[in-house]
Amino acid sequence: MAEQTTLPEGVDESADAPHGNATGPGEQPGTAGAGPTDAEPTDAEPTGAKPDAAVVRDALGVGIAVGLSGFAFGVTSAGSGLSLLQTCALSLAVFTGASQFALVGALAAGGNPYTAAAGAFFLGVRNSFYGLRLSQLLALPRALRPFAAQWVIDETTAVTLPQPTRRAARIGFAVTGLTLYVLWNLTTLLGALGAEALGDTDTWGLDAASPAVFLALLAPMLKSTTERVTAALAVLLALGLLPVVPAGVPVLLSALAAPAVLFLSGRMKGTGGETATEKKHAEKHTQTSTETSTEEDR
C-alpha cells in the first residue's frame, strides 16, 4: 500500500499542484489559463454578447440601404457615356461607390480619363487602411483573404469594428459584404438599363444613402472628446481642400487630423503635468522654509 502523507491542518492540498492540472469552476483538467492573452475579439461568446440575429439584422439594414444607391450609379454611368458592360464591370471589379462615382462624374464633366482614374484611385486608397485593421480583427484563413479584400469598404468596416466578439465581427462583415455586393451590382444593372425611365436620380436622393448610413454608423463610435474633435477637424480639412486639390486627395489629407489632435492633446497634458510638478515643488519649498523658520525660533 502506498504511503499517504498527512498535510498540516489549514494547508490547501491543491496549492502545490502543477498549474497545468489545476482546475477551476467549469474547467477541464489541463485547460486552466488557456484563454487568449491579447485584447483582440475571440470566437468565444462572453456573457452579454450580441446575438447573431441582431448582427445579421444590422448588417442587412446597412447592405440594403446602401445597395439601393447602385441605381444612381448605373444611371450616372450610362449618362456619362459608358456602355452597359463597362458600367457593370466597374461595380463588379471596383466595388467602392465613392471611387466609381468620382470616375463617372469626372468623365461626364468631360475630364481626362487618366485624371478621372487617378481621382478614383486616391479615393480607394483608404480601403487599404481599413484592411490593416480588419485583417487582425477577423483573422481569416489565408485562402479567404483575397476574396474578403474585395468587400473591404466603408460600410463593412463600420459594421465590423464595433462587434464585441470575433464571431460577431465575421458575421457582420460577411452579411454586409454579401448583401451589399449582390444588391449593388443588381441595382447597377437595372439603373443602367432603365437610365432614361428613372430620369434624374438626384430627385430620388439615392446618391446620399451611402454617406448618410456611414455617418449614422460612425456617430455612436465617437465617444470621447478627442475622437469628436478629430472627426470635426477631418471634416473641416476635407471641405476646405475640396476646391483646391484633385478628387480623392481631400479624404486622404483629412487623416492628418488624427496626429494633429493627438500631438496637441499630448502637449496640453504635458503642460498640465509640468504645472502640477512646479506647484508641488513650490509647496514643498514653502513647507521646508516654514520648518526652518520654526527651528530657528526655538
Phi, psi and chi 1 to 4 in degrees:
 res  aa     phi    psi   chi1   chi2   chi3   chi4
   1 MET       -  135.3  179.2 -179.1  -63.6      -
   2 ALA   -71.3  141.6      -      -      -      -
   3 GLU   -74.6  133.0 -177.9  180.0   -2.6      -
   4 GLN  -101.7  135.5  -65.2 -177.5  -10.1      -
   5 THR   -96.8  128.2  -56.8      -      -      -
   6 THR   -91.0  123.5  -57.5      -      -      -
   7 LEU   -84.2  149.6  -64.5  176.2      -      -
   8 PRO   -59.7  149.8  -19.9   29.9      -      -
   9 GLU   -63.1  136.4 -175.4  177.7   -5.0      -
  10 GLY    94.2   -6.4      -      -      -      -
  11 VAL   -93.0  129.1  177.1      -      -      -
  12 ASP   -74.2  127.7 -172.9   -1.6      -      -
  13 GLU   -66.2  -26.5 -173.8  175.4    4.2      -
  14 SER   -91.0    2.2   62.2      -      -      -
  15 ALA   -64.2  -36.7      -      -      -      -
  16 ASP   -95.6    5.8  -64.3  -31.4      -      -
  17 ALA   -68.4  145.6      -      -      -      -
  18 PRO   -58.3  143.9  -21.8   31.2      -      -
  19 HIS   -62.5  -30.5  -67.2  -67.0      -      -
  20 GLY   -67.8  -21.5      -      -      -      -
  21 ASN  -104.6   -4.3  -63.6  -31.3      -      -
  22 ALA   -69.3  141.5      -      -      -      -
  23 THR  -126.7  151.1   60.1      -      -      -
  24 GLY  -125.4 -175.8      -      -      -      -
  25 PRO   -59.4  124.1  -21.5   31.0      -      -
  26 GLY    78.4    6.5      -      -      -      -
  27 GLU  -104.2  150.0  -64.4  177.9  -10.3      -
  28 GLN   -93.5  152.6  -63.6  -63.0  -34.4      -
  29 PRO   -55.2  135.3  -25.4   33.7      -      -
  30 GLY    86.6    2.8      -      -      -      -
  31 THR  -111.9   -2.4   61.6      -      -      -
  32 ALA   -63.4  135.6      -      -      -      -
  33 GLY    72.1   16.9      -      -      -      -
  34 ALA   -88.7    4.3      -      -      -      -
  35 GLY   -72.8  171.8      -      -      -      -
  36 PRO   -68.1  151.5   23.3  -31.4      -      -
  37 THR  -104.2   -4.9   56.9      -      -      -
  38 ASP  -106.0  178.0   55.8   12.1      -      -
  39 ALA   -93.8    4.8      -      -      -      -
  40 GLU   -69.8  150.7  -66.8  -66.7  -29.4      -
  41 PRO   -58.9  147.5  -22.8   32.7      -      -
  42 THR  -121.1  173.1   64.4      -      -      -
  43 ASP   -74.2  -20.7  -66.2  -37.0      -      -
  44 ALA   -67.7  141.8      -      -      -      -
  45 GLU  -100.4  106.2 -174.8  172.3  -12.1      -
  46 PRO   -73.5  168.6   27.7  -33.5      -      -
  47 THR   -63.6  133.0  -56.5      -      -      -
  48 GLY    82.6   11.0      -      -      -      -
  49 ALA   -66.1  155.3      -      -      -      -
  50 LYS   -69.2  128.6 -165.8  172.0 -176.3  179.4
  51 PRO   -62.5  150.0  -19.6   30.9      -      -
  52 ASP   -58.6  -39.1  -67.7  -10.0      -      -
  53 ALA   -61.8  -37.1      -      -      -      -
  54 ALA   -68.4  -39.5      -      -      -      -
  55 VAL   -63.5  -44.9  179.3      -      -      -
  56 VAL   -62.6  -41.8  171.7      -      -      -
  57 ARG   -61.1  -46.0 -179.3 -166.5   61.9 -137.9
  58 ASP   -65.5  -41.2  -66.1  -15.9      -      -
  59 ALA   -65.6  -40.7      -      -      -      -
  60 LEU   -65.0  -39.6  -75.0  174.3      -      -
  61 GLY   -59.7  -44.9      -      -      -      -
  62 VAL   -68.1  -45.0  172.9      -      -      -
  63 GLY   -61.3  -42.5      -      -      -      -
  64 ILE   -71.5  -44.3  -66.8  172.6      -      -
  65 ALA   -61.3  -44.2      -      -      -      -
  66 VAL   -80.7  -34.0  178.6      -      -      -
  67 GLY   -60.0  -30.3      -      -      -      -
  68 LEU   -66.0  -22.5  -68.2  175.2      -      -
  69 SER   -70.9   -6.2   59.1      -      -      -
  70 GLY   -61.7  -26.9      -      -      -      -
  71 PHE   -56.4  -47.8  -80.5  115.9      -      -
  72 ALA   -60.9  -40.5      -      -      -      -
  73 PHE   -67.1  -43.2  171.8   72.1      -      -
  74 GLY   -59.0  -43.6      -      -      -      -
  75 VAL   -67.2  -45.8  173.4      -      -      -
  76 THR   -62.2  -42.3  -55.6      -      -      -
  77 SER   -65.2  -44.1 -179.7      -      -      -
  78 ALA   -64.3  -36.6      -      -      -      -
  79 GLY   -70.5  -23.9      -      -      -      -
  80 SER   -83.7   -2.5   67.3      -      -      -
  81 GLY   105.0   -1.6      -      -      -      -
  82 LEU   -76.3  146.1  -89.6   67.2      -      -
  83 SER   -76.2  170.1   67.2      -      -      -
  84 LEU   -60.6  -41.8  176.4   64.0      -      -
  85 LEU   -65.5  -43.0 -179.5   59.8      -      -
  86 GLN   -65.1  -39.6  -70.0  172.1  -32.3      -
  87 THR   -63.4  -47.6  -61.6      -      -      -
  88 CYS   -68.0  -35.2  -67.3      -      -      -
  89 ALA   -64.7  -36.2      -      -      -      -
  90 LEU   -62.6  -45.4  -88.2  175.6      -      -
  91 SER   -68.0  -37.1  -75.1      -      -      -
  92 LEU   -71.1  -42.0  -74.8  167.9      -      -
  93 ALA   -92.2  -41.6      -      -      -      -
  94 VAL   -83.3  -54.2  178.4      -      -      -
  95 PHE    48.6   54.3 -173.1   55.5      -      -
  96 THR  -149.7  107.3  174.8      -      -      -
  97 GLY   -55.1  -44.4      -      -      -      -
  98 ALA   -60.1  -44.2      -      -      -      -
  99 SER   -66.9  -38.5  -64.7      -      -      -
 100 GLN   -66.4  -44.8  -67.4  177.7 -130.0      -
 101 PHE   -64.4  -38.4  -85.9  111.5      -      -
 102 ALA   -63.1  -40.3      -      -      -      -
 103 LEU   -66.1  -53.7  176.6   62.8      -      -
 104 VAL   -70.6  -29.8  -61.2      -      -      -
 105 GLY   -65.4  -42.8      -      -      -      -
 106 ALA   -66.1  -38.8      -      -      -      -
 107 LEU   -66.4  -40.5  -66.9  176.4      -      -
 108 ALA   -64.0  -30.3      -      -      -      -
 109 ALA   -83.8    2.5      -      -      -      -
 110 GLY    87.0   16.5      -      -      -      -
 111 GLY   -73.0  163.3      -      -      -      -
 112 ASN   -67.8  134.5 -175.8  -72.7      -      -
 113 PRO   -58.2  -36.1  -24.6   34.1      -      -
 114 TYR   -70.1  -38.9  -64.8  103.2      -      -
 115 THR   -65.4  -40.5  -56.1      -      -      -
 116 ALA   -63.1  -41.5      -      -      -      -
 117 ALA   -67.0  -35.7      -      -      -      -
 118 ALA   -65.5  -42.5      -      -      -      -
 119 GLY   -62.3  -42.0      -      -      -      -
 120 ALA   -64.0  -37.0      -      -      -      -
 121 PHE   -64.4  -45.9  170.6   78.2      -      -
 122 PHE   -60.6  -39.0  -79.9  124.2      -      -
 123 LEU   -65.3  -35.5  -84.5  173.1      -      -
 124 GLY   -77.3  -15.3      -      -      -      -
 125 VAL   -60.2  -31.1  167.6      -      -      -
 126 ARG   -60.4  -27.5   70.7 -169.9 -172.2  -76.9
 127 ASN   -65.0  -25.9  -65.6  -25.3      -      -
 128 SER   -64.9  -37.9  -59.2      -      -      -
 129 PHE   -69.8  -36.3  -62.5  101.3      -      -
 130 TYR   -59.2  -42.5  -65.4  158.0      -      -
 131 GLY   -62.0  -33.5      -      -      -      -
 132 LEU   -60.9  -41.7  -66.3  175.5      -      -
 133 ARG   -76.7  -42.6  177.2   66.4 -178.3  119.3
 134 LEU   -67.8  -29.9  -68.5 -179.0      -      -
 135 SER   -63.2  -36.3   63.6      -      -      -
 136 GLN   -75.8  -38.3  -59.9  175.1   -2.7      -
 137 LEU   -70.2  -42.8 -172.0   63.3      -      -
 138 LEU   -85.8  -34.3  -62.0  173.0      -      -
 139 ALA    49.6   53.2      -      -      -      -
 140 LEU   -77.1  154.7  -64.3  172.9      -      -
 141 PRO   -60.0  150.3  -23.4   33.2      -      -
 142 ARG   -57.1  -35.3  -69.9 -175.6  178.6  -86.1
 143 ALA   -65.4  -26.7      -      -      -      -
 144 LEU   -91.5  -17.5  -65.2  178.8      -      -
 145 ARG   -61.3  -42.0  -68.7  178.0 -172.7  177.0
 146 PRO   -61.1  -35.3  -24.0   35.1      -      -
 147 PHE   -74.1  -39.9  -58.1   98.4      -      -
 148 ALA   -66.2  -30.3      -      -      -      -
 149 ALA   -59.4  -29.7      -      -      -      -
 150 GLN   -65.1  -23.9  178.7   69.5   -1.5      -
 151 TRP  -100.2    7.1  -69.4   -6.9      -      -
 152 VAL   -80.7   95.8  176.1      -      -      -
 153 ILE  -138.6 -177.0   53.6  176.5      -      -
 154 ASP   -56.6  -49.3  -63.7  -27.8      -      -
 155 GLU   -69.7  -43.1  -68.2   75.2   20.2      -
 156 THR   -65.8  -36.0   53.7      -      -      -
 157 THR   -66.0  -44.1  -57.3      -      -      -
 158 ALA   -64.8  -33.0      -      -      -      -
 159 VAL   -78.4  -36.0  171.4      -      -      -
 160 THR   -76.2  -43.7  -57.1      -      -      -
 161 LEU   -58.6  -40.1  -70.5 -179.3      -      -
 162 PRO   -77.4   -5.7  -11.0   26.6      -      -
 163 GLN   -67.4  140.9  -57.8  -54.8  -31.1      -
 164 PRO   -79.7  -20.9   27.9  -33.9      -      -
 165 THR  -130.4  161.6   63.7      -      -      -
 166 ARG   -65.5  -36.0  177.4  162.6  -71.4  144.5
 167 ARG   -60.9  -47.6  173.2 -177.3  173.3   83.4
 168 ALA   -63.8  -38.7      -      -      -      -
 169 ALA   -62.9  -43.0      -      -      -      -
 170 ARG   -65.6  -41.5  -72.6  176.2  172.8  176.7
 171 ILE   -64.1  -46.6  -67.9  174.2      -      -
 172 GLY   -61.0  -42.9      -      -      -      -
 173 PHE   -64.6  -47.1  177.8   83.6      -      -
 174 ALA   -66.6  -46.0      -      -      -      -
 175 VAL   -68.3  -43.4  174.4      -      -      -
 176 THR   -63.0  -47.0  -54.9      -      -      -
 177 GLY   -62.7  -46.1      -      -      -      -
 178 LEU   -66.7  -47.0  178.8   60.5      -      -
 179 THR   -60.8  -46.5  -55.5      -      -      -
 180 LEU   -68.8  -39.4 -173.8   51.7      -      -
 181 TYR   -65.1  -46.3 -170.7   76.9      -      -
 182 VAL   -65.6  -48.6  171.5      -      -      -
 183 LEU   -70.0  -38.8 -166.2   55.0      -      -
 184 TRP   -61.3  -45.1  174.8  -94.0      -      -
 185 ASN   -70.3  -35.4  -77.8  -79.0      -      -
 186 LEU   -67.5  -45.1  178.0   60.5      -      -
 187 THR   -72.0  -28.3   54.0      -      -      -
 188 THR   -61.0  -45.6  -66.0      -      -      -
 189 LEU   -62.0  -47.3  173.9   61.8      -      -
 190 LEU   -65.2  -38.0  -64.3  177.0      -      -
 191 GLY   -65.9  -40.6      -      -      -      -
 192 ALA   -68.3  -37.6      -      -      -      -
 193 LEU   -70.8  -38.7  -70.1  173.2      -      -
 194 GLY  -107.6   34.6      -      -      -      -
 195 ALA   -58.1  -44.0      -      -      -      -
 196 GLU   -70.0  -37.2  -65.4 -177.5    1.2      -
 197 ALA   -70.3  -36.5      -      -      -      -
 198 LEU   -74.0  -29.8  -74.2  173.3      -      -
 199 GLY    73.8 -147.2      -      -      -      -
 200 ASP   -77.6  114.7 -174.4    7.9      -      -
 201 THR   -73.8  -14.0   55.2      -      -      -
 202 ASP   -60.9  -31.6  -70.5  -16.6      -      -
 203 THR   -72.0  -19.1   60.1      -      -      -
 204 TRP   -83.7  -25.0  -67.6   45.8      -      -
 205 GLY    76.3   13.0      -      -      -      -
 206 LEU   -68.4  -28.7  -66.0  176.5      -      -
 207 ASP   -69.4  -17.0   54.5  -24.2      -      -
 208 ALA   -93.6   -4.1      -      -      -      -
 209 ALA   -64.5  -45.3      -      -      -      -
 210 SER   -64.3  -52.6  179.3      -      -      -
 211 PRO   -64.4  -32.2   18.2  -30.2      -      -
 212 ALA   -65.2  -44.8      -      -      -      -
 213 VAL   -65.4  -41.1  170.1      -      -      -
 214 PHE   -63.4  -42.1 -175.4   71.3      -      -
 215 LEU   -65.5  -37.4  -72.4  175.6      -      -
 216 ALA   -64.7  -32.9      -      -      -      -
 217 LEU   -78.6  -32.3  -68.0  169.4      -      -
 218 LEU   -77.1  -38.8  177.6   64.4      -      -
 219 ALA   -53.2  -47.0      -      -      -      -
 220 PRO   -65.9  -16.6  -19.2   32.1      -      -
 221 MET   -83.5  -12.6  -60.2  173.1   65.3      -
 222 LEU   -89.5   84.5  -56.6  177.2      -      -
 223 LYS   -94.9  -35.3  -62.3  178.4 -179.7  179.1
 224 SER   -96.5  163.4   68.0      -      -      -
 225 THR   -63.3  -39.2  -58.2      -      -      -
 226 THR   -60.9  -41.8  -58.6      -      -      -
 227 GLU   -66.4  -40.3  -68.8  170.9  -15.0      -
 228 ARG   -67.2  -41.7  -63.7 -169.8 -172.6  100.7
 229 VAL   -64.3  -40.9  171.1      -      -      -
 230 THR   -61.8  -44.8  -57.5      -      -      -
 231 ALA   -63.6  -43.4      -      -      -      -
 232 ALA   -64.0  -42.1      -      -      -      -
 233 LEU   -65.9  -38.0 -179.4   58.2      -      -
 234 ALA   -63.1  -40.6      -      -      -      -
 235 VAL   -63.4  -45.0  170.3      -      -      -
 236 LEU   -62.9  -40.7  -67.8  175.8      -      -
 237 LEU   -62.8  -45.8  -78.6  173.6      -      -
 238 ALA   -62.9  -45.3      -      -      -      -
 239 LEU   -67.1  -38.7  -67.6  177.0      -      -
 240 GLY   -68.7  -34.0      -      -      -      -
 241 LEU   -86.6  -14.5  -66.2  170.2      -      -
 242 LEU   -55.0  -42.6 -166.9   59.5      -      -
 243 PRO   -79.7  -11.7   -9.2   26.6      -      -
 244 VAL  -114.9  -10.2  -63.7      -      -      -
 245 VAL  -127.9  161.7  -63.5      -      -      -
 246 PRO   -61.7  158.5  -22.7   33.4      -      -
 247 ALA   -58.4  137.3      -      -      -      -
 248 GLY    97.1  -32.3      -      -      -      -
 249 VAL   -67.4  -40.4  176.9      -      -      -
 250 PRO   -56.6  -36.7  -26.5   35.8      -      -
 251 VAL   -63.8  -42.7  175.8      -      -      -
 252 LEU   -68.8  -43.4  -63.1  178.0      -      -
 253 LEU   -69.9  -25.6  -65.8 -179.4      -      -
 254 SER   -65.5  -18.3   65.6      -      -      -
 255 ALA   -66.6  -17.0      -      -      -      -
 256 LEU   -67.0  -13.0  -64.5  174.5      -      -
 257 ALA   -61.8  -35.5      -      -      -      -
 258 ALA   -63.2  -56.7      -      -      -      -
 259 PRO   -63.7  -30.8   19.1  -31.0      -      -
 260 ALA   -65.0  -46.5      -      -      -      -
 261 VAL   -67.2  -40.6  171.3      -      -      -
 262 LEU   -64.0  -38.4  -70.8  175.9      -      -
 263 PHE   -63.9  -48.4  174.4   75.4      -      -
 264 LEU   -64.5  -38.2  -66.7  175.3      -      -
 265 SER   -63.7  -41.0  177.6      -      -      -
 266 GLY   -65.2  -39.1      -      -      -      -
 267 ARG   -64.5  -41.0  -72.0  -68.4  -59.8  -89.2
 268 MET   -65.0  -42.2  -68.0  176.5   63.0      -
 269 LYS   -65.9  -38.2  -70.4 -179.6  178.8  178.7
 270 GLY   -65.1  -41.1      -      -      -      -
 271 THR   -64.7  -42.2  -57.2      -      -      -
 272 GLY   -63.4  -38.2      -      -      -      -
 273 GLY   -67.0  -40.4      -      -      -      -
 274 GLU   -65.4  -39.3  -69.1  174.7    0.1      -
 275 THR   -63.0  -43.1  -57.7      -      -      -
 276 ALA   -64.1  -39.6      -      -      -      -
 277 THR   -65.9  -44.0  -57.8      -      -      -
 278 GLU   -62.3  -39.6  -67.3  173.4   -3.9      -
 279 LYS   -64.2  -39.3 -176.3  177.2  179.6 -179.3
 280 LYS   -65.1  -42.2 -175.2  176.0 -179.8 -178.7
 281 HIS   -63.7  -39.3  -76.4  -45.2      -      -
 282 ALA   -64.4  -42.3      -      -      -      -
 283 GLU   -64.2  -40.4  -68.7  176.6   -8.3      -
 284 LYS   -65.5  -39.2 -174.2  175.9 -179.1 -179.0
 285 HIS   -65.2  -40.7  177.6   71.7      -      -
 286 THR   -63.6  -42.5  -57.4      -      -      -
 287 GLN   -63.2  -41.1 -176.8  179.5    0.9      -
 288 THR   -64.8  -41.8  -56.7      -      -      -
 289 SER   -64.0  -40.4  -60.1      -      -      -
 290 THR   -63.5  -43.0  -56.4      -      -      -
 291 GLU   -64.0  -38.5  -68.4  175.5   -6.5      -
 292 THR   -65.3  -42.1  -57.4      -      -      -
 293 SER   -64.0  -38.9  -60.6      -      -      -
 294 THR   -64.0  -42.3  -56.8      -      -      -
 295 GLU   -65.5  -37.9  -69.8  177.8   -2.4      -
 296 GLU   -66.1  -38.0  -70.3  177.8   -6.8      -
 297 ASP   -63.8  -33.5  -67.1  -20.3      -      -
 298 ARG   -71.4      -  -69.7  178.3 -179.7  177.0
